[in-house]
């Protein structure tokens, strides 16, 4: 059981959330954006994200089955309000006497890479986990997923390799008033950023329409 392994690690310094990248918590109304995001992933990116070759039908089933009441999903939107990065924080079943754990999965489109989006999504998930009384953040991926392994190791996660797979764990300290404020500030910043991008997009569309060139509106 992964929880048994996780309980053997000593606490380490957790990520501290910054406001550099606005990470927004997603809800059921974002299913279309989540589906569009995942379908844009190429075959190799899908294999690394889900651990196997993943056709469209499997992704559609995955998105339709997301339970936003039980898990948490976070996203980063670009200037055109396209979902370029998303993370799924899935709460693992509770085991009596073992620390509560959540599994972290992330994907970033090629145009959004090397910009700190994966790090921001992991930071946001770590703070949310602490505020949700999660003691261990867990990642399971293919051992050759270099991007995920780099992200996990940069976060200070303990990594184990076995049979082509890798498990990484991050021990989280309890929530405190600071983490509550951090999460609230992140959500406010992300909402403000989204509203600003939405207004700019609408203004841009209106401008191109005024010039008689609606084809330039996105």
Rosetta silent file (secondary structure, phi, psi, omega in degrees, C-alpha in Angstrom):
SEQUENCE: XXXXXXXXXXXXXXXXXXXXXXXXXXXXXXXXXXXXXXXXXXXXXXXXXXXXXXXXXXXXXXXXXXXXXXXXXXXXXXXXXXXXXXXXXXXXXXXXXXXXXXXXXXXXXXXXXXXXXXXXXXXXXXXXXXXXXXXXXXXXXXXXXXXXXXXXXXXXXXXXXXXXXXXXXXXXXXXXXXXXXXXXXXXXXXXXXXXXXXXXXXXXXXXXXXXXXXXXXX
SCORE:     score description
SCORE:     0.000 S_00000001
   1 L     0.000  131.787 -176.733    0.000    0.000    0.000 S_00000001
   2 H   -59.933  -33.031 -179.162    1.424    3.373   -1.000 S_00000001
   3 H   -62.928  -34.306  179.403    0.389    4.894    2.316 S_00000001
   4 H   -65.124  -42.203  178.059    2.653    2.437    4.153 S_00000001
   5 H   -64.198  -42.701 -175.942    5.648    3.530    2.100 S_00000001
   6 H   -63.338  -31.740 -174.841    4.820    7.179    2.550 S_00000001
   7 L   -70.984  -11.954 -177.536    4.734    6.913    6.324 S_00000001
   8 L   -84.272  -10.433 -175.002    8.436    5.971    6.397 S_00000001
   9 L   -90.333  145.475  177.182    9.692    9.325    5.166 S_00000001
  10 L   -79.314  151.652  178.467   10.762   12.172    7.415 S_00000001
  11 L   -59.934  141.864  175.695    9.100   15.560    6.985 S_00000001
  12 L  -127.518  169.000 -178.419   10.800   17.852    4.496 S_00000001
  13 L   -66.182  121.051 -179.164   10.406   21.522    3.627 S_00000001
  14 L   -78.643  166.611  174.079    7.193   21.901    1.596 S_00000001
  15 L   -65.339  145.600  172.546    6.697   24.154   -1.362 S_00000001
  16 L  -109.996  123.883 -173.718    5.711   27.721   -0.594 S_00000001
  17 L   -70.331  138.450  174.934    3.138   29.079   -2.996 S_00000001
  18 L  -115.832  167.408 -179.814    3.929   32.200   -5.015 S_00000001
  19 L   -99.492   15.093 -176.229    1.630   34.434   -7.039 S_00000001
  20 L   -62.453  -51.678 -179.923    3.825   34.320  -10.170 S_00000001
  21 L  -107.479  120.593  179.761    1.592   31.951  -12.153 S_00000001
  22 L   -73.583  112.635 -179.689   -2.171   32.322  -11.587 S_00000001
  23 L  -107.664  120.798 -175.291   -3.530   28.831  -10.886 S_00000001
  24 E  -104.652  138.224  173.966   -7.315   28.576  -10.830 S_00000001
  25 E   -76.600  131.733 -176.886   -9.362   25.833   -9.206 S_00000001
  26 L   -96.943  159.914  179.483  -11.603   24.247  -11.827 S_00000001
  27 L  -135.039 -175.661 -174.784  -15.150   22.937  -11.443 S_00000001
  28 H   -59.121  -26.303  179.177  -17.635   20.853  -13.405 S_00000001
  29 H   -70.781   -6.644  179.995  -18.313   23.765  -15.731 S_00000001
  30 H  -100.170    9.870 -176.847  -14.752   23.428  -17.045 S_00000001
  31 H   -56.497  -41.251 -178.533  -15.137   19.883  -18.404 S_00000001
  32 H   -62.277  -42.812  179.347  -15.089   21.094  -22.016 S_00000001
  33 H   -66.551  -38.720  178.957  -11.842   23.028  -21.460 S_00000001
  34 H   -64.896  -44.152  178.985  -10.260   20.055  -19.659 S_00000001
  35 H   -62.308  -45.648  179.349  -11.247   17.687  -22.464 S_00000001
  36 H   -59.903  -42.467  179.502   -9.926   20.056  -25.117 S_00000001
  37 H   -60.232  -50.548 -175.874   -6.653   20.386  -23.207 S_00000001
  38 H   -68.449  -34.602  179.062   -6.081   16.646  -22.858 S_00000001
  39 H   -69.375  -20.511  177.448   -7.058   15.884  -26.456 S_00000001
  40 L   -76.980  -15.352  179.087   -4.370   18.324  -27.617 S_00000001
  41 L   -67.888  137.473  176.129   -1.690   16.152  -26.011 S_00000001
  42 L   -73.836  174.048 -176.073    0.291   14.074  -28.493 S_00000001
  43 H   -57.649  -44.454 -178.544    0.632   10.309  -28.234 S_00000001
  44 H   -68.698  -39.648  177.898    3.882   10.437  -26.223 S_00000001
  45 H   -64.748  -37.327  177.168    2.559   13.111  -23.855 S_00000001
  46 H   -65.314  -41.267  179.712   -0.565   11.024  -23.271 S_00000001
  47 H   -62.651  -41.991  179.696    1.551    7.973  -22.511 S_00000001
  48 H   -69.783  -35.368 -178.517    3.625    9.915  -20.001 S_00000001
  49 H   -73.024  -43.031 -174.031    0.565   11.506  -18.379 S_00000001
  50 H  -106.578   -3.404  176.206   -1.554    8.358  -18.059 S_00000001
  51 L    84.081    2.237 -179.210    1.135    5.679  -18.069 S_00000001
  52 L  -161.658  168.496  174.240   -0.073    3.982  -21.243 S_00000001
  53 L   -62.745  130.598 -170.125   -1.228    4.675  -24.776 S_00000001
  54 L  -129.099  100.764  178.444   -4.431    6.651  -24.351 S_00000001
  55 L   -72.059  169.106 -177.789   -6.926    7.026  -27.231 S_00000001
  56 H   -55.641  -38.601 -176.081   -9.515    9.800  -27.338 S_00000001
  57 H   -62.719  -37.567  179.556  -12.244    7.525  -25.994 S_00000001
  58 H   -68.521  -40.965  178.679  -10.301    6.839  -22.792 S_00000001
  59 H   -64.281  -42.543  178.293   -9.650   10.538  -22.264 S_00000001
  60 H   -60.897  -40.604  178.480  -13.321   11.338  -22.802 S_00000001
  61 H   -66.554  -40.745  178.757  -14.261    8.692  -20.236 S_00000001
  62 H   -60.839  -47.320 -177.449  -11.675   10.063  -17.788 S_00000001
  63 H   -66.791  -41.461 -179.782  -12.961   13.628  -18.086 S_00000001
  64 H   -65.405  -24.378 -178.245  -16.613   12.606  -17.795 S_00000001
  65 L   -92.592   -1.058  178.738  -15.766   10.704  -14.618 S_00000001
  66 L   -61.480  129.546  179.635  -14.001   13.554  -12.839 S_00000001
  67 L  -109.597  101.422 -175.627  -15.651   14.139   -9.459 S_00000001
  68 L   -75.767  -11.257  176.642  -15.075   17.749   -8.466 S_00000001
  69 L   -83.524  -26.473 -177.801  -16.757   17.197   -5.102 S_00000001
  70 L  -101.277  -35.316 -179.496  -14.271   14.534   -4.040 S_00000001
  71 L  -111.625  177.376  175.936  -11.083   15.604   -5.831 S_00000001
  72 E  -124.122  139.946  178.668   -9.520   18.942   -6.752 S_00000001
  73 E  -128.860  133.369 -177.999   -8.570   20.063  -10.255 S_00000001
  74 E  -123.746  152.590 -178.860   -6.441   23.126  -11.016 S_00000001
  75 E  -146.696  158.452  174.800   -5.665   24.915  -14.254 S_00000001
  76 E  -122.540  127.402 -179.031   -3.626   27.661  -15.873 S_00000001
  77 E  -106.073  142.900  176.888   -5.151   29.683  -18.725 S_00000001
  78 L   -87.389 -172.240 -175.670   -3.203   31.584  -21.380 S_00000001
  79 L   -63.984  -23.301  178.519   -4.053   35.016  -22.795 S_00000001
  80 L   -96.191   12.705  179.877   -6.657   33.449  -25.117 S_00000001
  81 L    62.961   29.714  171.969   -8.274   31.579  -22.191 S_00000001
  82 L   -90.142  137.140 -179.999   -7.005   28.258  -23.452 S_00000001
  83 E   -76.504  103.299 -176.012   -6.250   25.749  -20.695 S_00000001
  84 E   -95.125  -19.242  177.724   -2.507   25.211  -21.174 S_00000001
  85 E  -145.663  140.590  178.132   -1.817   23.409  -17.903 S_00000001
  86 E  -146.705  151.170  177.910   -3.917   21.324  -15.529 S_00000001
  87 E  -132.762  139.638  176.975   -3.425   19.204  -12.438 S_00000001
  88 E  -112.865  118.988  177.329   -5.676   16.550  -10.923 S_00000001
  89 E  -104.530  101.903 -176.508   -5.362   16.062   -7.165 S_00000001
  90 E  -101.152  123.667 -179.381   -7.057   12.747   -6.402 S_00000001
  91 E   -77.830  124.992  179.852   -7.597   11.833   -2.758 S_00000001
  92 L   -78.153  152.649  179.647   -6.552    8.245   -2.055 S_00000001
  93 L   -56.031  138.027 -179.679   -8.794    6.010    0.095 S_00000001
  94 L   -70.535  138.752  176.689   -8.226    6.533    3.792 S_00000001
  95 L  -120.668  124.262 -176.644   -6.424    3.747    5.645 S_00000001
  96 L   -56.305  129.998  178.344   -6.859    3.548    9.401 S_00000001
  97 L    83.332   -1.928 -179.832   -3.663    4.452   11.206 S_00000001
  98 L  -114.411  151.644  178.776   -1.979    5.752    8.056 S_00000001
  99 L   -64.969  145.463  177.579   -1.493    9.375    6.937 S_00000001
 100 L   -69.620  142.113 -175.967   -4.015   10.701    4.444 S_00000001
 101 E  -134.953  155.353  175.984   -2.603   10.916    0.927 S_00000001
 102 E  -136.408  143.344 -179.830   -3.498   12.441   -2.419 S_00000001
 103 E   -98.484  133.999 -177.064   -2.147   11.608   -5.879 S_00000001
 104 E  -107.436  126.572  174.189   -0.936   14.424   -8.117 S_00000001
 105 E  -129.192  141.598 -173.696   -1.120   14.249  -11.915 S_00000001
 106 E  -142.911  150.892  174.121   -0.220   17.099  -14.260 S_00000001
 107 E  -146.085  140.825  178.363   -0.083   17.950  -17.957 S_00000001
 108 E  -133.778  130.624  178.239    1.160   21.046  -19.776 S_00000001
 109 L   -66.682  153.891 -177.319    0.762   21.725  -23.480 S_00000001
 110 H   -51.543  -40.281 -177.204    3.995   22.249  -25.471 S_00000001
 111 H   -70.922  -11.144 -179.438    3.405   25.989  -25.829 S_00000001
 112 H  -105.917    4.003 -175.531    3.178   26.352  -22.058 S_00000001
 113 L   -81.922  162.079 -179.644    6.334   24.478  -21.091 S_00000001
 114 L    61.836   28.981  179.014    9.517   25.901  -19.573 S_00000001
 115 L  -125.611    8.219  178.334    7.451   28.684  -17.979 S_00000001
 116 L    83.341   11.962 -177.543    7.045   27.287  -14.472 S_00000001
 117 H   -68.147  -43.796  179.405    3.468   26.069  -14.973 S_00000001
 118 H   -61.374  -41.953  178.141    4.131   22.558  -13.675 S_00000001
 119 H   -62.379  -44.654 -179.504    5.870   23.948  -10.605 S_00000001
 120 H   -63.195  -39.889  179.193    3.011   26.381   -9.941 S_00000001
 121 H   -66.543  -37.814  177.316    0.429   23.604  -10.261 S_00000001
 122 H   -68.804  -42.134  178.135    2.372   21.413   -7.843 S_00000001
 123 H   -60.393  -46.627 -179.373    2.763   24.266   -5.362 S_00000001
 124 H   -61.231  -41.624  179.964   -0.945   25.053   -5.545 S_00000001
 125 H   -67.166  -36.409  179.992   -1.823   21.395   -5.036 S_00000001
 126 H   -65.924  -43.530  179.232    0.533   21.093   -2.066 S_00000001
 127 H   -66.392  -42.614  178.495   -1.017   24.066   -0.259 S_00000001
 128 H   -62.127  -38.984  179.076   -4.541   22.839   -1.017 S_00000001
 129 H   -62.217  -44.926  178.998   -3.565   19.394    0.296 S_00000001
 130 H   -59.752  -43.180 -179.155   -2.291   20.865    3.553 S_00000001
 131 H   -72.148  -13.578  178.012   -5.511   22.825    3.991 S_00000001
 132 L  -102.695   14.422  177.757   -7.479   19.625    3.297 S_00000001
 133 L    65.116   34.688  173.297   -5.642   17.681    6.028 S_00000001
 134 L   -93.696  129.091 -178.458   -3.562   15.653    3.549 S_00000001
 135 L   -95.869  -21.666 -176.604   -0.233   14.564    5.008 S_00000001
 136 E  -134.998  126.529  173.497    1.376   13.006    1.920 S_00000001
 137 E   -99.279  128.087 -168.737    1.414   14.168   -1.692 S_00000001
 138 E  -123.971  139.854  176.452    2.068   11.229   -3.997 S_00000001
 139 E  -128.683  130.864  173.552    3.101   10.947   -7.659 S_00000001
 140 E  -122.799  126.966 -179.183    3.132    7.752   -9.718 S_00000001
 141 E  -156.021  174.461  175.099    4.534    7.865  -13.243 S_00000001
 142 E   -68.471  143.395 -177.624    6.750    6.092  -15.738 S_00000001
 143 L   -63.672  -24.805  179.669   10.406    6.151  -14.764 S_00000001
 144 L   -90.454   11.312  174.361   11.307    7.716  -18.132 S_00000001
 145 L   -81.593   83.217 -173.003    8.993   10.681  -17.533 S_00000001
 146 H   -63.148  -37.534 -178.798   11.928   13.059  -17.153 S_00000001
 147 H   -64.187  -44.024 -179.414    9.787   16.179  -16.817 S_00000001
 148 H   -68.791  -39.495  178.918    7.742   14.716  -13.948 S_00000001
 149 H   -65.389  -39.355  176.779   10.825   13.328  -12.219 S_00000001
 150 H   -62.836  -43.274  179.587   12.561   16.699  -12.496 S_00000001
 151 H   -63.405  -44.172 -179.139    9.506   18.421  -11.047 S_00000001
 152 H   -64.575  -44.485 -178.222    9.258   15.914   -8.192 S_00000001
 153 H   -68.781  -35.269  177.052   12.947   16.100   -7.318 S_00000001
 154 H   -64.999  -30.069  178.493   12.928   19.900   -7.455 S_00000001
 155 L   -79.391   -6.351 -179.282   10.070   19.792   -4.937 S_00000001
 156 L    85.954   19.147 -179.661   12.191   17.652   -2.622 S_00000001
 157 L   -72.687  147.450  171.461   10.138   14.508   -3.136 S_00000001
 158 E   -82.559  130.100 -174.241   11.504   11.098   -2.208 S_00000001
 159 E  -118.568  134.313  174.232   11.627    8.955   -5.358 S_00000001
 160 E  -124.039  141.241  179.738   11.595    5.155   -5.680 S_00000001
 161 E  -117.000  139.428  177.913   11.980    3.219   -8.940 S_00000001
 162 E  -161.044  123.742  172.978   10.650   -0.259   -9.667 S_00000001
 163 L    54.821   41.626  176.407    9.880   -2.167  -12.879 S_00000001
 164 L    83.995   -2.706  177.928    9.866    0.899  -15.108 S_00000001
 165 E  -110.643  164.291  177.430    7.653    2.938  -12.782 S_00000001
 166 E  -135.980  138.403  174.704    8.503    5.643  -10.286 S_00000001
 167 E  -119.131  132.696  178.851    6.809    6.667   -7.046 S_00000001
 168 E  -127.736  143.670 -176.267    7.518   10.022   -5.422 S_00000001
 169 E  -132.803  141.393  175.151    6.325   11.286   -2.047 S_00000001
 170 E  -127.649  115.589  177.469    6.199   14.669   -0.381 S_00000001
 171 E   -78.161  131.840 -176.848    5.480   14.820    3.343 S_00000001
 172 L  -112.369  133.852  174.283    3.326   17.829    4.191 S_00000001
 173 L   -74.839  167.731 -179.826    3.141   19.613    7.546 S_00000001
 174 L   -63.864  161.144  175.610   -0.269   20.578    8.959 S_00000001
 175 L   -66.917  157.614  175.126   -2.148   23.614    7.722 S_00000001
 176 L  -146.889  173.663 -179.257   -1.713   26.921    9.504 S_00000001
 177 H   -55.387  -31.895  179.921   -3.180   30.424    9.111 S_00000001
 178 H   -65.048  -40.523 -179.708   -0.488   31.198    6.551 S_00000001
 179 H   -69.991  -33.340  176.230   -1.508   28.363    4.221 S_00000001
 180 H   -63.210  -45.234  179.045   -5.167   29.406    4.467 S_00000001
 181 H   -65.529  -40.692  178.956   -4.223   32.951    3.450 S_00000001
 182 H   -57.893  -46.821 -177.335   -1.941   31.635    0.674 S_00000001
 183 H   -67.074  -41.251  178.401   -4.703   29.596   -0.898 S_00000001
 184 H   -63.532  -40.972  179.327   -7.228   32.434   -0.678 S_00000001
 185 H   -65.667  -40.173  177.425   -4.721   34.863   -2.204 S_00000001
 186 H   -61.500  -44.144 -177.858   -3.958   32.437   -5.027 S_00000001
 187 H   -66.496  -41.408  178.139   -7.632   31.993   -5.830 S_00000001
 188 H   -63.955  -43.276  179.544   -8.277   35.746   -5.817 S_00000001
 189 H   -63.501  -42.301 -179.769   -5.250   36.379   -8.022 S_00000001
 190 H   -66.746  -39.893  178.474   -6.297   33.634  -10.465 S_00000001
 191 H   -65.365  -41.404  178.666   -9.874   34.961  -10.653 S_00000001
 192 H   -64.131  -44.250  179.602   -8.598   38.489  -11.272 S_00000001
 193 H   -61.417  -43.081 -179.597   -6.190   37.280  -13.951 S_00000001
 194 H   -64.322  -44.442 -179.475   -8.940   35.292  -15.708 S_00000001
 195 H   -63.198  -39.714  178.467  -11.343   38.248  -15.639 S_00000001
 196 H   -63.483  -46.460  179.148   -8.655   40.542  -17.034 S_00000001
 197 H   -63.776  -37.565  179.165   -7.831   38.135  -19.872 S_00000001
 198 H   -64.262  -44.216  179.372  -11.538   37.693  -20.600 S_00000001
 199 H   -65.444  -40.805  178.940  -12.080   41.457  -20.839 S_00000001
 200 H   -65.618  -37.912  178.581   -9.027   41.916  -23.044 S_00000001
 201 H   -65.473  -43.514  178.313  -10.183   39.127  -25.339 S_00000001
 202 H   -64.373  -40.423  178.511  -13.639   40.658  -25.665 S_00000001
 203 H   -64.852  -38.724  179.129  -12.128   44.080  -26.323 S_00000001
 204 H   -65.790  -42.052  178.144   -9.856   42.622  -28.977 S_00000001
 205 H   -63.659  -41.649  179.436  -12.772   40.883  -30.679 S_00000001
 206 H   -64.861  -36.714 -179.791  -14.794   44.110  -30.635 S_00000001
 207 H   -65.765  -45.490  179.237  -11.846   46.025  -32.118 S_00000001
 208 H   -66.927  -34.959  176.811  -11.412   43.630  -35.014 S_00000001
 209 H   -64.467  -41.298  179.687  -15.168   43.660  -35.625 S_00000001
 210 H   -62.806  -34.924  179.204  -15.087   47.475  -35.700 S_00000001
 211 L   -81.213   -2.607  179.402  -12.315   47.323  -38.294 S_00000001
 212 L    77.945   24.533 -179.360  -14.375   44.918  -40.347 S_00000001
 213 L  -128.446   62.976 -176.350  -11.978   42.035  -39.854 S_00000001
 214 H   -61.560  -18.991 -178.852  -13.861   39.555  -37.648 S_00000001
 215 H   -65.397  -16.434 -179.957  -11.633   36.757  -38.882 S_00000001
 216 H   -86.885  -12.466  178.058   -8.895   37.998  -36.552 S_00000001
 217 L   -71.617  140.868  179.631  -11.049   37.554  -33.431 S_00000001
 218 L  -105.273    0.000    0.000  -10.237   34.437  -31.471 S_00000001
